[in-house]
Each structure stands twice: as structure tokens, then as C-alpha cells.
Amino acid sequence: MKRHKGIFCLAIFCAAAAAQPKQAPPPGSAPKPFVIPPRETFTLKNGMKVTMVQYGAIPVATLSARIAFGNANESGNQVWLADLLCALMKEGAGARNGVQIAEEAARMGGQLDVSARLDYSVGEIQVLSEFAPDAVRLLSDILQRPTLPASELERLRADMLRRLSVELSQPQSLAEQAFAKALYGEHPYGRMYPTEAMLKGYGIDDVRKFYQANLGARRTHLYVVGRFDAGLKKTITQAFESWATGPEIVRDPPKTVAKKQFVLIDRPGAEQSTLRIGLQVTAIPTSRDAIPLSVADGILGGSFGSRITANIREQKGYTYSPRSTLVNRYHTSSWAEYADVTTKSTADSIKEIFYEIDRMRKEAPTEQELKGIQNYMSGIFVLRNSSNAGIIGQLAFVDIQGLGDDYLRTYVQKVNSVTRQDLQRVTETYLDPGKMALVVVGDKAKIEDSLKPYR
């Protein structure tokens, strides 16, 4: 009886609470501008750049060398050669072998990473502040004096072959590869994966020649963020000033060509279809429309409360986690919507995605939508810059794109100055469904007929 009485009382309480009018949450404070920590940038006599930022209270320092070479520097028959080089650079440098490098990094409280990206590669380590000078010397050896041991080549090649096999078994990877090809064709941006024959054909001489052709002081910018002694500047100079200047920086951004394309990749028996919809855009990072287009993307599909997400996830239940994004590379940008949808709703999902794009091209978002995404983007921007790695990422982005010192300082202000009319204009200007590539990975037998309108 006591239990039933308790349940009855709880029900009465809940009903009474539900009857009360809901109170609106207190209004948030005005977004605050991001304040860039004081930084010092200097150039060594060999052309290498260094940026140092004292930041935070925790006694750690992050060292990140951004080197202007990556997969974009590979030829058509060299895909992932940059990845193989970076992996080998960790296997021996100076008088150390790979085990000794890992142990030394661990002794300093850190872990060394050397990895290739499309437009640049990264040599990075975070250590306790007292070990920052030792980390400089270790990173210096890794970049300047890698032994690139032939004895480790077959092991690393086997790792990459396994990685290739696993990735190409995933529908998302197949979609990404086809989408990159559709957007960029034969440009290096359009080549995501090598063939097995490519990987098996790389010899140690190929790796060493690629190193000589692409690394040097002139292509390197070292960022140091965290807590460190003033004498670290001298340590950096001594460790790196004798490095050869090396090759000039070579950048070859693709021409912006947007045209309607359709690619269907058969995956028999698939319970869902993987979608990629998008195009190259001329609103590159240095364009005045880059920030308004990023705000439009946030409302359209780039946030959890976006229109596309509300439509095909919340209202229709076609998918669990769709998203859109603006991808910024060196002086080029693209927009894409990503979604894994149930097989039976493949065509309906595509229809609704294009519907939401067209709706924003014709109608300006509400003031409430705009203010919501502005607050969200302002907050995310500040949070993104609240760590050593976050600050390095932002500074490197500004430097690579040539955006100038004011970009970070005025970013929040510019996001919040975007108008509803700006959003409609940039969506109409840059996101034309008639020029978008559509990639679908799914069960062809079940979805092909429904996709005829999009061919």
C-alpha cells in the first residue's frame, strides 16, 4: 500500500509540475572576442620559421613542426608515399633507433607523432615543460637526420597494406574515394588510396628520394605553445640553424570546377546507403564570403540542430547522424553533406537534402536560427582555442592560408555580423544543386530505379 501511495503522490506531483508554465532559460551573455595570446615569430637564417606562444598554467609544452609537403606532392603513381616516409622517420634518427626514440619521448612524458596530410605533414610532441629543450633536439634529429632504415620497410608496408584493405572494405571510404575523384579528378586531392601494386612497389630509394625532394628548413614552420623557459629560443636556433634550406614551397591548388555528377557503387545486401552530396566552392578561406558560408552551413547541416538533421533524422527517421561541412584546403574549399541512410529511404533522403538546400536558397533563415548558430559557432571557436594543440591548429591555418593577424582576433565579431540576407545570398551563390556531385554506395538492385531522377 505504501508503494502504491508513493506512486500516486508522485503522479500528482508530476501532473502539477507539468501544468506550470515553463520558464525561459536566462539569456546568454554577448559572445566575447577571442584574445590571441602574445606570440613571437622569427625566421632562422636558413628560412625556417618559428612561432612561440606562452600559454596556460599547466607545465607542458607542445612542439609542432608543420612541413609544406604531403600527399598533394605525390605523383599519380606515388599515393601514400608521404605516409610511408613519415612512418619511417620515426624508426631511426641520428644515433637513435625506433625503440630509443619512443623511449626518449616517453621519458619526457610525451609521445612523438609524424604524419602526412594532404597539404602538409606534421612532426609533433607534447612534453613536460622541463623537457622542452630535449624535445627540441629530438624533433630536430627526426626532421633533419632520419636514417630511414631499410630494415623496417617491409613491416611498415605490411601495416599499410592491412590499413588499405580495412579502409576499402568500409562503405564510407568507398564513398569518400569516389567523391574526391568526382570533385578533383586527376588532381592529387582526387587520389585518396593507392593500389596494392603501388604499395608493394615502393623501395627504400623511393622513400629517400621523396625525403630529399620535399623536406628542408624553408618548408618548415615550428610552433611551440605552452609553458617553457626563455632560453628555449636559443636551443631551437642551435638545433635547426644548420639545416639545409631545401626546396621551395610548391602549391598547386585545383581549379574550381563544379558540375553535376552521379556515381552509384554497388554493395549487395547492404542495409543502408552511404551518401556524399556536394561540390567545390569559390568561397575559399581568403574570400569575404568564407565566414558567411560557414554560418549558412551550420544552419543547413553543420550542427546537430541543423535543418537537414531535423528533417531526415528527427522528423523522418531516415538516418542517425547526418552532417555537412565546409572543407578548407590551400586556397580551395568544398561543401559536402554526409549521411548513412536506410536502404528503403535512399531516394527520399536525397530528395529532402536537396529540398533543404533549395529552401535556404529561396528563403532567408529566421532571426532565431541565425542567432542560435552564431552563439554556437562563437562558443566552439573559443573552446577550440583553449588548448595548446588548438592554438597551434588555428595559427597554422592562418599562416598557410595567408589570412593575416586580424583573422583570429575578429572571427567572432565577423560571425556575429552575418545577416539573414547574407545567408540566403551565399547559399544561392555557392550551393547550386544542379552542379553537385552525388555519390551513393548501397544495394544497387534495391535502389537503382529510385535514383533515376538524380542521374
Backbone torsions as a table, in degrees:
resi	resn	phi	psi	omega
1	MET	NA	-41.3	179.7
2	LYS	-61.0	-38.6	-178.1
3	ARG	-65.8	-44.6	-180.0
4	HIS	-65.6	-36.5	178.3
5	LYS	-64.9	-39.0	179.4
6	GLY	-65.1	-40.9	179.6
7	ILE	-64.9	-41.3	-179.8
8	PHE	-62.0	-44.4	-179.9
9	CYS	-64.4	-39.5	179.1
10	LEU	-63.9	-39.9	179.6
11	ALA	-63.8	-42.4	177.7
12	ILE	-61.3	-42.7	-178.9
13	PHE	-63.9	-45.1	-179.0
14	CYS	-64.1	-39.5	179.2
15	ALA	-64.6	-40.3	179.5
16	ALA	-66.8	-40.1	-179.8
17	ALA	-65.4	-39.5	-179.1
18	ALA	-66.4	-28.6	-178.7
19	ALA	-74.4	-19.0	-179.4
20	GLN	-73.8	141.5	178.1
21	PRO	-65.0	138.1	-179.9
22	LYS	-73.4	138.6	178.6
23	GLN	-89.9	137.8	177.4
24	ALA	-70.5	143.0	177.4
25	PRO	-64.7	152.9	179.5
26	PRO	-62.5	144.7	-178.9
27	PRO	-65.5	143.6	178.1
28	GLY	-75.3	160.9	178.0
29	SER	-76.1	162.3	179.8
30	ALA	-64.0	138.4	179.1
31	PRO	-57.2	136.3	-178.9
32	LYS	-98.6	144.4	179.5
33	PRO	-68.1	151.4	177.0
34	PHE	-78.6	127.4	179.3
35	VAL	-99.4	116.7	-178.1
36	ILE	-73.4	128.4	176.0
37	PRO	-61.0	147.7	177.9
38	PRO	-56.4	137.4	-178.9
39	ARG	-137.5	154.7	177.1
40	GLU	-121.0	126.5	177.4
41	THR	-121.3	131.9	177.9
42	PHE	-143.4	164.3	-177.8
43	THR	-122.1	129.1	176.4
44	LEU	-73.6	164.9	-175.7
45	LYS	-65.0	-18.9	178.0
46	ASN	-90.2	2.3	177.0
47	GLY	99.4	-5.9	179.1
48	MET	-73.4	135.9	-180.0
49	LYS	-99.8	148.0	179.5
50	VAL	-136.2	132.4	174.1
51	THR	-124.1	128.1	-177.6
52	MET	-123.1	131.8	-177.5
53	VAL	-133.1	118.9	172.1
54	GLN	-79.5	122.0	-174.1
55	TYR	-151.8	140.9	171.8
56	GLY	83.6	170.6	179.7
57	ALA	-107.4	-17.6	-179.2
58	ILE	-76.4	134.3	-176.0
59	PRO	-78.1	67.5	174.7
60	VAL	-133.1	153.6	176.8
61	ALA	-132.1	138.2	178.1
62	THR	-111.4	127.4	177.3
63	LEU	-113.4	123.9	-177.9
64	SER	-136.2	114.6	175.9
65	ALA	-94.7	119.1	175.4
66	ARG	-99.7	117.6	-175.2
67	ILE	-110.8	130.0	-172.9
68	ALA	-78.4	63.6	168.0
69	PHE	-154.7	153.0	179.4
70	GLY	-172.7	-154.5	-178.9
71	ASN	-63.9	-23.9	177.9
72	ALA	-68.6	-15.4	178.7
73	ASN	-92.0	0.4	178.9
74	GLU	-83.6	152.0	173.1
75	SER	-85.7	177.3	-176.3
76	GLY	-63.0	-21.5	179.4
77	ASN	-111.0	25.2	-177.8
78	GLN	-128.8	23.2	-174.8
79	VAL	-61.4	133.0	-177.3
80	TRP	72.9	10.1	174.7
81	LEU	-66.9	-35.0	176.2
82	ALA	-63.7	-37.8	177.9
83	ASP	-64.9	-41.4	179.3
84	LEU	-65.4	-41.6	177.3
85	LEU	-59.7	-48.3	-177.9
86	CYS	-62.4	-38.2	178.1
87	ALA	-64.7	-40.5	-179.8
88	LEU	-70.6	-27.3	180.0
89	MET	-64.0	-23.9	178.7
90	LYS	-85.7	-5.1	-174.8
91	GLU	-95.3	1.9	177.9
92	GLY	169.1	134.2	179.4
93	ALA	-157.8	133.6	-177.7
94	GLY	61.1	-126.1	179.8
95	ALA	-96.7	5.6	-175.7
96	ARG	-100.0	145.7	168.6
97	ASN	-95.4	-178.9	-175.4
98	GLY	-61.9	-39.9	179.2
99	VAL	-64.3	-42.6	-179.8
100	GLN	-66.1	-35.7	176.8
101	ILE	-62.8	-47.5	-179.5
102	ALA	-63.4	-41.2	-179.8
103	GLU	-66.5	-39.1	179.7
104	GLU	-66.7	-41.2	177.3
105	ALA	-61.8	-42.2	179.8
106	ALA	-65.1	-37.6	178.6
107	ARG	-60.1	-31.0	-179.4
108	MET	-87.2	2.6	-179.5
109	GLY	81.9	22.1	-176.6
110	GLY	-135.6	-175.6	177.1
111	GLN	-142.4	128.4	-177.1
112	LEU	-82.3	138.8	174.9
113	ASP	-130.8	132.6	171.1
114	VAL	-129.8	119.2	-174.4
115	SER	-147.0	152.4	-179.0
116	ALA	-100.7	139.7	171.9
117	ARG	-118.3	-173.5	-179.8
118	LEU	-67.0	-55.2	-173.6
119	ASP	-97.0	-13.6	-177.5
120	TYR	-156.7	166.7	173.7
121	SER	-122.1	161.9	-173.1
122	VAL	-129.6	131.2	166.3
123	GLY	-116.0	117.9	-165.9
124	GLU	-144.4	145.0	174.3
125	ILE	-154.7	140.1	173.0
126	GLN	-114.9	130.2	-174.8
127	VAL	-136.6	166.1	169.5
128	LEU	-62.0	142.7	-171.7
129	SER	-53.2	-36.9	-177.1
130	GLU	-64.4	-20.7	-178.7
131	PHE	-99.4	7.3	-177.8
132	ALA	-55.9	-43.3	177.0
133	PRO	-60.4	-40.6	177.7
134	ASP	-64.7	-37.3	179.0
135	ALA	-65.8	-37.7	176.3
136	VAL	-59.7	-46.8	-177.7
137	ARG	-67.4	-37.3	177.1
138	LEU	-65.0	-47.3	-180.0
139	LEU	-63.5	-35.7	177.4
140	SER	-60.2	-44.3	178.0
141	ASP	-64.9	-42.5	-178.8
142	ILE	-58.6	-44.0	-175.7
143	LEU	-80.0	-39.5	-173.4
144	GLN	-92.3	-32.6	-171.1
145	ARG	-130.5	47.5	176.6
146	PRO	-70.1	137.8	179.7
147	THR	-83.1	-19.5	179.6
148	LEU	45.8	62.6	-171.7
149	PRO	-67.6	127.8	178.5
150	ALA	-62.7	-26.1	-177.3
151	SER	-64.5	-21.8	-178.0
152	GLU	-98.8	-3.0	-173.3
153	LEU	-62.8	-46.9	-175.4
154	GLU	-66.0	-38.2	178.3
155	ARG	-63.0	-45.6	-179.8
156	LEU	-68.7	-36.1	176.7
157	ARG	-62.1	-42.5	178.6
158	ALA	-61.9	-40.6	176.9
159	ASP	-60.0	-42.7	-178.1
160	MET	-70.4	-35.3	176.4
161	LEU	-64.6	-39.2	176.6
162	ARG	-66.0	-43.0	178.1
163	ARG	-60.0	-43.9	179.4
164	LEU	-60.9	-44.9	-179.1
165	SER	-62.2	-43.6	-179.2
166	VAL	-66.0	-46.2	-176.3
167	GLU	-65.0	-40.6	-177.9
168	LEU	-77.1	-2.1	172.6
169	SER	-89.5	-6.9	-177.4
170	GLN	-98.2	133.6	-179.6
171	PRO	-62.3	-32.3	179.3
172	GLN	-63.9	-39.5	178.7
173	SER	-67.8	-40.9	177.4
174	LEU	-61.8	-40.8	179.2
175	ALA	-66.9	-42.5	179.6
176	GLU	-61.6	-42.6	-179.4
177	GLN	-63.7	-46.0	180.0
178	ALA	-66.6	-36.7	-179.6
179	PHE	-68.1	-43.2	177.6
180	ALA	-60.6	-42.6	179.0
181	LYS	-63.2	-40.8	-179.8
182	ALA	-64.6	-39.7	-177.2
183	LEU	-77.9	-39.4	-168.2
184	TYR	-119.0	-4.0	175.5
185	GLY	58.2	-126.7	-176.3
186	GLU	-87.2	-1.4	174.8
187	HIS	-64.2	150.8	178.8
188	PRO	-52.2	-29.6	176.9
189	TYR	-62.9	-22.2	-178.9
190	GLY	-88.7	1.1	-178.8
191	ARG	-114.1	104.3	-178.0
192	MET	-96.5	-34.3	-172.9
193	TYR	-129.6	141.6	173.2
194	PRO	-81.9	172.2	167.6
195	THR	-89.1	162.9	175.4
196	GLU	-59.6	-37.8	-179.0
197	ALA	-61.9	-38.6	177.3
198	MET	-59.4	-52.5	-177.0
199	LEU	-61.2	-40.9	-178.7
200	LYS	-70.7	-20.3	-176.9
201	GLY	-88.0	-11.8	-177.3
202	TYR	-71.9	127.0	173.6
203	GLY	-105.3	169.1	-178.2
204	ILE	-63.8	-30.3	178.0
205	ASP	-66.0	-35.2	177.3
206	ASP	-62.9	-41.6	-179.6
207	VAL	-66.1	-45.2	-177.9
208	ARG	-67.1	-36.9	176.8
209	LYS	-66.3	-38.0	179.4
210	PHE	-66.0	-37.9	176.1
211	TYR	-61.4	-50.2	-177.8
212	GLN	-61.5	-33.4	-176.8
213	ALA	-79.4	-16.4	-168.9
214	ASN	-127.0	-16.8	-177.7
215	LEU	-108.7	146.1	178.3
216	GLY	172.3	169.9	-175.5
217	ALA	-61.7	-40.7	-175.4
218	ARG	-63.2	-26.6	-179.2
219	ARG	-91.4	4.9	-171.0
220	THR	-115.4	136.2	173.5
221	HIS	-128.2	115.9	-179.3
222	LEU	-96.0	126.9	176.5
223	TYR	-110.7	132.7	176.5
224	VAL	-126.2	117.4	-177.9
225	VAL	-131.9	135.2	178.9
226	GLY	136.5	-148.7	178.5
227	ARG	-105.6	126.5	-179.3
228	PHE	-157.2	158.2	179.7
229	ASP	-76.4	154.2	-179.3
230	ALA	-61.2	-27.3	-179.1
231	GLY	-69.6	-6.5	-178.5
232	LEU	-65.5	-28.6	178.3
233	LYS	-60.8	-41.9	178.6
234	LYS	-66.4	-39.9	178.5
235	THR	-61.1	-43.1	179.2
236	ILE	-62.9	-45.3	-179.8
237	THR	-60.1	-46.7	-179.7
238	GLN	-64.8	-36.0	-176.2
239	ALA	-75.8	-29.4	-171.6
240	PHE	-115.8	-13.3	-170.8
241	GLU	-68.3	-20.3	179.6
242	SER	-89.7	-1.6	178.7
243	TRP	-66.2	137.4	178.4
244	ALA	-59.7	144.5	-179.0
245	THR	-57.8	-43.1	175.3
246	GLY	80.0	-170.9	-173.8
247	PRO	-71.6	157.2	173.3
248	GLU	-65.7	155.0	174.1
249	ILE	-71.8	131.4	179.6
250	VAL	-118.2	120.4	177.1
251	ARG	-122.1	136.2	-179.6
252	ASP	-139.7	71.0	-179.2
253	PRO	-63.5	145.8	-179.0
254	PRO	-71.3	154.2	172.7
255	LYS	-70.5	142.4	-178.8
256	THR	-81.0	109.4	178.4
257	VAL	-130.0	115.0	179.2
258	ALA	-113.1	122.6	178.4
259	LYS	-148.0	151.5	-179.2
260	LYS	-65.5	129.8	177.5
261	GLN	-143.1	151.8	178.9
262	PHE	-135.1	128.4	178.1
263	VAL	-133.0	125.1	176.7
264	LEU	-118.8	119.1	179.6
265	ILE	-108.8	122.8	-175.0
266	ASP	-77.2	131.5	174.3
267	ARG	-135.8	82.7	-174.2
268	PRO	-54.5	136.6	177.8
269	GLY	81.3	0.9	-178.6
270	ALA	-63.8	135.6	178.2
271	GLU	-82.7	-14.1	179.1
272	GLN	-143.3	164.5	176.6
273	SER	-112.6	138.4	177.2
274	THR	-100.0	125.3	-175.4
275	LEU	-112.4	142.9	166.9
276	ARG	-134.7	123.6	-179.3
277	ILE	-132.6	124.7	178.8
278	GLY	172.2	-168.1	-174.5
279	LEU	-165.4	164.2	168.8
280	GLN	-72.0	148.2	176.8
281	VAL	-128.3	150.0	-179.9
282	THR	-86.4	-2.9	176.3
283	ALA	-80.4	69.4	-178.5
284	ILE	-70.1	168.0	-173.6
285	PRO	-54.0	-28.2	-179.8
286	THR	-86.4	-2.6	-179.0
287	SER	-76.7	150.2	177.2
288	ARG	-67.7	-18.6	-179.7
289	ASP	-93.1	0.2	-176.1
290	ALA	-62.6	-46.0	-179.2
291	ILE	-71.3	-45.9	174.6
292	PRO	-56.5	-37.3	179.5
293	LEU	-69.5	-33.2	176.9
294	SER	-67.9	-34.3	175.8
295	VAL	-67.9	-42.8	177.2
296	ALA	-60.4	-40.9	177.8
297	ASP	-61.1	-39.7	178.8
298	GLY	-59.5	-41.8	179.2
299	ILE	-73.2	-37.7	-174.7
300	LEU	-73.2	-50.6	-176.9
301	GLY	-157.0	-1.8	-170.6
302	GLY	-90.9	8.7	176.7
303	SER	-140.6	163.5	-176.0
304	PHE	-66.3	-24.5	178.1
305	GLY	-96.6	18.8	-175.4
306	SER	-71.6	168.0	-177.8
307	ARG	-66.5	-46.5	-178.9
308	ILE	-63.7	-41.2	178.5
309	THR	-62.6	-45.1	179.1
310	ALA	-60.9	-37.1	-176.4
311	ASN	-72.6	-61.6	-170.4
312	ILE	-90.0	-8.6	175.1
313	ARG	-104.7	-59.5	-173.5
314	GLU	-73.5	-45.1	-174.2
315	GLN	-85.2	-41.5	-172.8
316	LYS	-102.6	-24.3	179.9
317	GLY	70.6	27.5	-178.2
318	TYR	-78.2	-24.0	-171.1
319	THR	-152.0	165.4	179.5
320	TYR	-97.3	-45.9	-173.4
321	SER	-142.3	71.7	174.5
322	PRO	-73.4	159.0	176.5
323	ARG	-161.6	156.2	171.5
324	SER	-124.7	161.7	-179.6
325	THR	-157.9	151.9	168.7
326	LEU	-97.1	122.4	178.7
327	VAL	-101.0	117.8	-179.5
328	ASN	-105.7	121.1	173.0
329	ARG	-118.0	-168.1	-175.3
330	TYR	-64.8	107.9	176.4
331	HIS	52.1	34.3	172.6
332	THR	-153.9	150.8	-178.8
333	SER	-142.3	156.4	173.9
334	SER	-142.3	156.7	175.9
335	TRP	-119.6	140.1	179.9
336	ALA	-149.8	145.5	170.2
337	GLU	-105.6	131.8	-179.6
338	TYR	-115.5	136.7	176.6
339	ALA	-161.8	142.0	168.6
340	ASP	-110.7	114.7	-172.3
341	VAL	-120.2	157.9	177.7
342	THR	-62.1	145.8	-175.6
343	THR	-54.4	-45.8	-175.7
344	LYS	-66.9	-19.8	-178.4
345	SER	-106.4	18.1	-177.0
346	THR	-58.0	-56.7	-177.6
347	ALA	-65.9	-39.3	179.3
348	ASP	-63.3	-37.9	178.9
349	SER	-64.0	-44.9	178.7
350	ILE	-61.0	-43.0	179.0
351	LYS	-58.3	-44.6	-177.7
352	GLU	-71.0	-34.7	177.4
353	ILE	-63.5	-47.4	178.3
354	PHE	-65.4	-34.1	177.0
355	TYR	-60.4	-45.1	-178.2
356	GLU	-68.2	-35.8	176.1
357	ILE	-63.4	-48.2	-179.8
358	ASP	-62.7	-37.7	-179.5
359	ARG	-62.2	-41.9	179.4
360	MET	-72.5	-28.5	175.7
361	ARG	-66.7	-25.2	-175.8
362	LYS	-102.9	-27.2	-175.1
363	GLU	-128.7	130.5	175.7
364	ALA	-68.4	141.8	176.9
365	PRO	-61.6	162.9	177.7
366	THR	-72.0	161.6	177.6
367	GLU	-63.0	-35.3	179.6
368	GLN	-65.7	-43.0	176.9
369	GLU	-60.7	-45.3	-178.0
370	LEU	-62.3	-48.8	-177.5
371	LYS	-63.9	-37.5	179.8
372	GLY	-62.2	-45.6	-178.3
373	ILE	-73.5	-30.8	176.5
374	GLN	-64.4	-44.2	177.6
375	ASN	-63.4	-41.8	179.8
376	TYR	-61.8	-48.9	-177.3
377	MET	-67.1	-35.9	178.1
378	SER	-64.2	-44.7	-179.9
379	GLY	-65.6	-43.8	-180.0
380	ILE	-62.9	-38.5	-179.7
381	PHE	-62.4	-45.4	-179.9
382	VAL	-66.3	-42.6	178.0
383	LEU	-61.8	-38.1	-179.0
384	ARG	-63.9	-24.5	-179.1
385	ASN	-101.6	22.8	-176.0
386	SER	-103.2	13.7	178.2
387	SER	-136.7	162.8	177.1
388	ASN	-56.7	-48.8	-178.3
389	ALA	-63.7	-37.7	179.3
390	GLY	-64.1	-43.5	178.8
391	ILE	-64.3	-42.7	178.8
392	ILE	-60.7	-43.9	-179.9
393	GLY	-60.4	-41.7	-179.9
394	GLN	-70.1	-43.8	179.6
395	LEU	-63.6	-41.5	179.9
396	ALA	-65.4	-39.7	178.1
397	PHE	-60.8	-45.7	179.1
398	VAL	-62.2	-42.9	-178.3
399	ASP	-67.7	-44.9	-178.7
400	ILE	-63.9	-41.7	-177.2
401	GLN	-82.4	-13.5	-177.4
402	GLY	69.0	43.1	-173.7
403	LEU	-85.6	-16.6	178.6
404	GLY	90.9	161.8	-174.2
405	ASP	-66.3	-25.3	-175.6
406	ASP	-79.3	-13.4	-171.5
407	TYR	-58.9	-51.5	-177.9
408	LEU	-69.1	-39.0	-176.8
409	ARG	-65.8	-33.1	-174.5
410	THR	-105.1	3.3	-174.2
411	TYR	-58.9	-51.7	-178.2
412	VAL	-60.0	-42.4	178.9
413	GLN	-60.4	-42.7	-178.3
414	LYS	-69.8	-37.3	176.3
415	VAL	-60.0	-42.2	-176.0
416	ASN	-82.1	-4.5	175.4
417	SER	-97.3	-3.2	177.5
418	VAL	-67.9	136.4	-178.9
419	THR	-104.0	165.7	176.4
420	ARG	-59.5	-39.4	179.8
421	GLN	-66.8	-34.4	175.6
422	ASP	-59.1	-42.5	-176.3
423	LEU	-65.8	-43.3	177.4
424	GLN	-63.7	-41.7	-177.8
425	ARG	-63.3	-47.7	-176.1
426	VAL	-70.7	-32.9	177.0
427	THR	-66.0	-43.2	178.6
428	GLU	-65.7	-36.6	-176.4
429	THR	-73.8	-43.2	-168.4
430	TYR	-108.2	-24.4	-174.6
431	LEU	-109.3	74.9	-179.5
432	ASP	-92.9	111.4	-179.9
433	PRO	-57.9	-27.7	179.6
434	GLY	-70.4	-8.3	-180.0
435	LYS	-119.4	16.6	-175.4
436	MET	-95.5	147.1	171.8
437	ALA	-87.0	138.7	177.8
438	LEU	-123.2	120.6	177.4
439	VAL	-117.0	130.6	178.8
440	VAL	-128.5	126.6	172.6
441	VAL	-113.8	115.8	-176.7
442	GLY	-174.8	-171.2	-178.6
443	ASP	-76.9	101.1	-174.1
444	LYS	-56.7	-40.9	-177.4
445	ALA	-61.5	-30.9	-176.7
446	LYS	-91.2	-23.5	-171.3
447	ILE	-118.5	-12.5	-172.0
448	GLU	-59.7	-46.5	-177.5
449	ASP	-61.7	-38.6	-177.9
450	SER	-71.2	-15.7	-177.1
451	LEU	-95.1	0.6	-178.0
452	LYS	-55.6	-37.8	-179.8
453	PRO	-63.4	-15.4	-175.5
454	TYR	-105.6	5.5	179.0
455	ARG	-75.4	NA	NA
